[in-house]
Amino acid sequence: MEISRNDLRTWWASPPRSGPQRLISPWEYRHLRGFAGARAAGAGVLVALGVVTAALGGNDATTVGWTLGFLAMAAAQLAFAYWEISIARAAA
């Protein structure tokens, strides 16, 4: 089964969206609130990992690096979840 480029473009453009919203896959775009909730839950897990790492890891640079890494990933997940929620609210 061969798929042409136009078929892929049509699939990727449904539902119609503009700008940076095209970065989100169509299936995820149709379920934005669910994915945003999953990202927020994942951010909570990352924050918990950062807190546990900071509390039990010691005072060396490796511990600080891992803690900051977990917290940075949590901040990125929360920012993306907020962006998805704002898109879902604007579409409603």
N, C-alpha and C positions, 0 to 999 in steps of 0.2 A: 504494500500500500504506500503510495507516494503522496506526500503532502506538498502542495506548492507554497511559495512564499506568501502569495496573496491570502491563502487560507489561514496561514499562521497570523498574518497581520489582522485579519478579520476576527480571529479568535481572541487575540491579545487586546483588541480594541473594544471587546464587549465585556462589560457594559461600557458605554462611551465615557471617557474621562480625559482630563486635559493636564498638561504640565507635568509636575513631578509625581502626580498620582499614577502615571503610567508605569512607574517603577514597581508598583505593587501588582502582584500577579492577579489575574481576573478572579480566580477562585477565592483568594484571600480578600479581594476587594468586595466580593459579595457577602463576606462574613466578617466585616471589619470589627464589630463590637466583640465578637468572640475572640478574635486574634489579639485585640487590644487587652482584653482581660487576661489572656494567657501570657502576654508579654509582661503585664503588671505583676502577675503571680511569679513569673520567672525573675523579675527584678527583686521581689521580696526574698526569694531564695538566695539570690546573689548578695543582697544586703546581709542576710543571716550568715552566709559563708564569710563575708568580710568581717563581721563582728566576731565570729568564732575564731577566725584566723588572727585577728588583732589581739583577742583576749588570751589565746592559748599558744600563740606562735613564738613568743619571745621578743627580744629587742633588736634583732639584726635587720639588715637591709632587705634580705629576702622576704621576711615576714611583712615588712612595710610594702614592698613591691607587690606581693600577692594581694594584700588587703586593698591597696589602691587599684589594682587590676579588677578585683571583684566589684568594688564600688563604682569604678568607671563604666564597667559593663552594665551595672544596674542603672546608672544614670542614662546611658544610651537606650536601654530597653524602655525606661519610663518616658523618655522623650519621644521615641517612636510610637509608643502606645498613646501618648497624648495627641500626636499628630493624626493617628488613625481615628481616634475619637472625634477630633475636630472635623475631619473629613466626613465621618458618619453623621455628625450633627448638621453640617452644612447641606448634605444630600437629603436629609429628612424634611 
